[in-house]
Amino acid sequence: MQSIHRISPCLWFDDQAEQAAEYYTAIFKNSRIVSLTRYGQAGHEIHGRPAGSVLTVEFELDGQAFTALNGGPVFTFNEAVSFQVSCETQEEVDYYWEKLSAGGDEAAQQCGWLKDRYGVSWQVVPTALPKMLSDADYAKSERVMTALLQMKKLDIAALQRAYAGVA
């Protein structure tokens, strides 16, 4: 029996929902496009979309359900919502950073945050970072935060050196 995700994000695109879903599913392993729905004639006076054009794309990224909606140019993405990608290794950080930032907004890159080609914000974060930042030894967490604030793409080895107090 397939489990049902009670809560899943719906991403509002102008008209790039299908392209975005294809882009994201090509980046993340264990991902797939589940289904598409299309606009019909009903509501044409409201949505203005041609009958047969893509309305929604249901897709999964590493098992997490998403919906992409072609809703028109009324809303755009901003940094108030982002998706975190937890990475065990620097190789994973490098991979997701490279793939997700390709064609995105370079000015929006800081402290592991990036904005992709569709304007969606992502955080590519080493799994070790929260432990380092929440360490009871204030000096350790402060050194890590200082190092973090100087980075765009996160460097696990540099963060570990800061944590250890090694210059």
C-alpha positions as a Markdown table, in Angstrom:
| # | Residue | x | y | z |
|---|---|---|---|---|
| 1 | Met | 0.0 | 0.0 | 0.0 |
| 2 | Gln | 1.4 | 3.4 | -1.0 |
| 3 | Ser | 1.8 | 5.9 | 1.7 |
| 4 | Ile | 0.0 | 9.2 | 1.2 |
| 5 | His | 1.9 | 12.4 | 1.9 |
| 6 | Arg | -0.5 | 14.6 | 3.9 |
| 7 | Ile | 1.4 | 17.7 | 3.2 |
| 8 | Ser | 3.3 | 18.4 | -0.1 |
| 9 | Pro | 4.5 | 21.6 | -1.7 |
| 10 | Cys | 2.7 | 23.1 | -4.7 |
| 11 | Leu | 5.0 | 25.3 | -6.8 |
| 12 | Trp | 3.3 | 28.0 | -8.9 |
| 13 | Phe | 5.0 | 28.6 | -12.3 |
| 14 | Asp | 3.9 | 30.9 | -15.1 |
| 15 | Asp | 4.1 | 28.2 | -17.8 |
| 16 | Gln | 7.2 | 26.2 | -17.0 |
| 17 | Ala | 5.8 | 23.5 | -14.7 |
| 18 | Glu | 6.5 | 20.6 | -16.9 |
| 19 | Gln | 10.1 | 21.8 | -17.8 |
| 20 | Ala | 10.8 | 22.4 | -14.1 |
| 21 | Ala | 9.6 | 19.0 | -13.0 |
| 22 | Glu | 11.7 | 17.4 | -15.7 |
| 23 | Tyr | 14.7 | 19.5 | -14.6 |
| 24 | Tyr | 14.3 | 18.6 | -10.9 |
| 25 | Thr | 13.6 | 14.9 | -11.5 |
| 26 | Ala | 16.8 | 14.7 | -13.6 |
| 27 | Ile | 18.9 | 16.0 | -10.6 |
| 28 | Phe | 17.6 | 14.0 | -7.7 |
| 29 | Lys | 17.9 | 10.2 | -7.6 |
| 30 | Asn | 14.7 | 8.1 | -6.9 |
| 31 | Ser | 12.6 | 10.8 | -8.6 |
| 32 | Arg | 9.9 | 10.7 | -11.2 |
| 33 | Ile | 7.0 | 12.5 | -12.9 |
| 34 | Val | 3.8 | 10.9 | -11.6 |
| 35 | Ser | 1.1 | 12.5 | -13.7 |
| 36 | Leu | 0.0 | 15.5 | -15.7 |
| 37 | Thr | -3.3 | 17.3 | -15.9 |
| 38 | Arg | -4.3 | 19.6 | -18.7 |
| 39 | Tyr | -6.4 | 22.7 | -19.0 |
| 40 | Gly | -9.8 | 22.1 | -20.7 |
| 41 | Gln | -12.3 | 24.6 | -22.1 |
| 42 | Ala | -13.9 | 25.0 | -18.6 |
| 43 | Gly | -12.8 | 28.3 | -17.0 |
| 44 | His | -11.0 | 29.5 | -20.1 |
| 45 | Glu | -12.4 | 33.0 | -19.5 |
| 46 | Ile | -10.6 | 33.0 | -16.1 |
| 47 | His | -7.3 | 31.2 | -16.8 |
| 48 | Gly | -6.9 | 32.1 | -20.5 |
| 49 | Arg | -4.8 | 28.9 | -21.1 |
| 50 | Pro | -5.2 | 26.9 | -24.3 |
| 51 | Ala | -7.2 | 23.7 | -23.9 |
| 52 | Gly | -4.7 | 20.8 | -23.8 |
| 53 | Ser | -1.8 | 22.9 | -22.2 |
| 54 | Val | -0.3 | 21.6 | -19.0 |
| 55 | Leu | -2.2 | 22.6 | -15.8 |
| 56 | Thr | -0.3 | 20.6 | -13.1 |
| 57 | Val | 2.5 | 18.1 | -12.9 |
| 58 | Glu | 2.7 | 15.7 | -10.0 |
| 59 | Phe | 6.2 | 14.6 | -9.3 |
| 60 | Glu | 8.5 | 13.1 | -6.7 |
| 61 | Leu | 12.0 | 14.1 | -5.6 |
| 62 | Asp | 13.7 | 11.3 | -3.7 |
| 63 | Gly | 10.2 | 10.2 | -2.6 |
| 64 | Gln | 8.9 | 13.6 | -1.6 |
| 65 | Ala | 5.7 | 14.5 | -3.4 |
| 66 | Phe | 5.5 | 17.9 | -5.2 |
| 67 | Thr | 3.0 | 19.6 | -7.5 |
| 68 | Ala | 4.0 | 22.1 | -10.2 |
| 69 | Leu | 1.2 | 24.4 | -11.4 |
| 70 | Asn | 1.1 | 26.5 | -14.5 |
| 71 | Gly | -0.9 | 29.4 | -13.0 |
| 72 | Gly | 0.3 | 32.4 | -15.0 |
| 73 | Pro | 2.5 | 35.3 | -14.0 |
| 74 | Val | 0.5 | 36.4 | -11.0 |
| 75 | Phe | 2.9 | 35.1 | -8.4 |
| 76 | Thr | 6.7 | 34.5 | -8.3 |
| 77 | Phe | 9.0 | 32.7 | -6.0 |
| 78 | Asn | 11.0 | 34.5 | -3.3 |
| 79 | Glu | 13.4 | 33.5 | -0.6 |
| 80 | Ala | 10.7 | 33.3 | 2.1 |
| 81 | Val | 10.4 | 29.6 | 1.2 |
| 82 | Ser | 13.2 | 27.3 | 0.3 |
| 83 | Phe | 14.0 | 23.6 | 0.1 |
| 84 | Gln | 16.9 | 22.2 | 2.0 |
| 85 | Val | 19.0 | 19.5 | 0.5 |
| 86 | Ser | 20.9 | 17.6 | 3.2 |
| 87 | Cys | 24.3 | 16.3 | 2.1 |
| 88 | Glu | 26.6 | 13.8 | 3.8 |
| 89 | Thr | 29.7 | 14.6 | 1.7 |
| 90 | Gln | 31.4 | 17.4 | -0.1 |
| 91 | Glu | 30.9 | 15.5 | -3.3 |
| 92 | Glu | 27.1 | 15.7 | -2.7 |
| 93 | Val | 27.3 | 19.4 | -1.8 |
| 94 | Asp | 29.2 | 20.0 | -5.0 |
| 95 | Tyr | 26.8 | 18.0 | -7.1 |
| 96 | Tyr | 23.6 | 19.6 | -5.9 |
| 97 | Trp | 25.1 | 23.1 | -5.9 |
| 98 | Glu | 26.3 | 22.7 | -9.5 |
| 99 | Lys | 23.1 | 21.2 | -10.8 |
| 100 | Leu | 20.6 | 23.5 | -8.9 |
| 101 | Ser | 22.5 | 26.7 | -9.4 |
| 102 | Ala | 23.1 | 26.2 | -13.2 |
| 103 | Gly | 21.4 | 29.1 | -14.9 |
| 104 | Gly | 20.2 | 30.6 | -11.6 |
| 105 | Asp | 20.7 | 33.9 | -9.9 |
| 106 | Glu | 24.3 | 34.1 | -8.8 |
| 107 | Ala | 23.7 | 37.2 | -6.7 |
| 108 | Ala | 21.3 | 35.1 | -4.5 |
| 109 | Gln | 24.1 | 32.7 | -3.5 |
| 110 | Gln | 25.2 | 32.9 | 0.1 |
| 111 | Cys | 25.7 | 30.6 | 3.1 |
| 112 | Gly | 24.6 | 27.5 | 1.2 |
| 113 | Trp | 21.6 | 29.3 | -0.3 |
| 114 | Leu | 21.0 | 29.5 | -4.1 |
| 115 | Lys | 18.3 | 30.4 | -6.5 |
| 116 | Asp | 17.7 | 28.1 | -9.4 |
| 117 | Arg | 16.8 | 29.0 | -13.0 |
| 118 | Tyr | 13.1 | 29.1 | -12.1 |
| 119 | Gly | 13.6 | 31.4 | -9.1 |
| 120 | Val | 13.1 | 28.6 | -6.5 |
| 121 | Ser | 15.4 | 28.9 | -3.5 |
| 122 | Trp | 17.4 | 26.0 | -2.2 |
| 123 | Gln | 19.8 | 25.4 | 0.7 |
| 124 | Val | 22.5 | 22.9 | 0.1 |
| 125 | Val | 23.6 | 22.0 | 3.6 |
| 126 | Pro | 26.0 | 19.5 | 5.1 |
| 127 | Thr | 24.3 | 17.2 | 7.6 |
| 128 | Ala | 27.1 | 18.0 | 10.1 |
| 129 | Leu | 26.4 | 21.8 | 10.1 |
| 130 | Pro | 23.5 | 21.9 | 12.6 |
| 131 | Lys | 25.5 | 20.0 | 15.2 |
| 132 | Met | 28.4 | 22.4 | 14.8 |
| 133 | Leu | 26.2 | 25.5 | 15.0 |
| 134 | Ser | 24.4 | 24.2 | 18.1 |
| 135 | Asp | 27.5 | 23.1 | 20.0 |
| 136 | Ala | 27.4 | 24.1 | 23.7 |
| 137 | Asp | 30.9 | 25.5 | 23.3 |
| 138 | Tyr | 30.0 | 29.0 | 22.1 |
| 139 | Ala | 33.5 | 29.6 | 20.7 |
| 140 | Lys | 33.2 | 26.6 | 18.4 |
| 141 | Ser | 29.8 | 27.5 | 17.0 |
| 142 | Glu | 30.8 | 31.2 | 16.6 |
| 143 | Arg | 33.9 | 30.2 | 14.6 |
| 144 | Val | 31.7 | 28.0 | 12.3 |
| 145 | Met | 29.2 | 30.8 | 11.9 |
| 146 | Thr | 32.0 | 33.2 | 11.0 |
| 147 | Ala | 33.3 | 30.8 | 8.4 |
| 148 | Leu | 29.8 | 30.1 | 7.1 |
| 149 | Leu | 29.1 | 33.7 | 6.5 |
| 150 | Gln | 32.1 | 34.0 | 4.1 |
| 151 | Met | 30.9 | 31.2 | 1.9 |
| 152 | Lys | 28.6 | 30.8 | -1.0 |
| 153 | Lys | 28.7 | 27.0 | -1.6 |
| 154 | Leu | 29.5 | 25.4 | 1.7 |
| 155 | Asp | 32.9 | 23.8 | 2.2 |
| 156 | Ile | 32.7 | 21.0 | 4.8 |
| 157 | Ala | 36.4 | 20.8 | 5.4 |
| 158 | Ala | 36.7 | 24.5 | 6.0 |
| 159 | Leu | 33.7 | 24.4 | 8.4 |
| 160 | Gln | 35.3 | 21.5 | 10.3 |
| 161 | Arg | 38.6 | 23.4 | 10.5 |
| 162 | Ala | 36.7 | 26.4 | 12.0 |
| 163 | Tyr | 34.9 | 24.1 | 14.4 |
| 164 | Ala | 38.2 | 22.6 | 15.5 |
| 165 | Gly | 39.8 | 26.0 | 15.8 |
| 166 | Val | 42.4 | 25.2 | 13.1 |
| 167 | Ala | 43.4 | 28.2 | 11.1 |
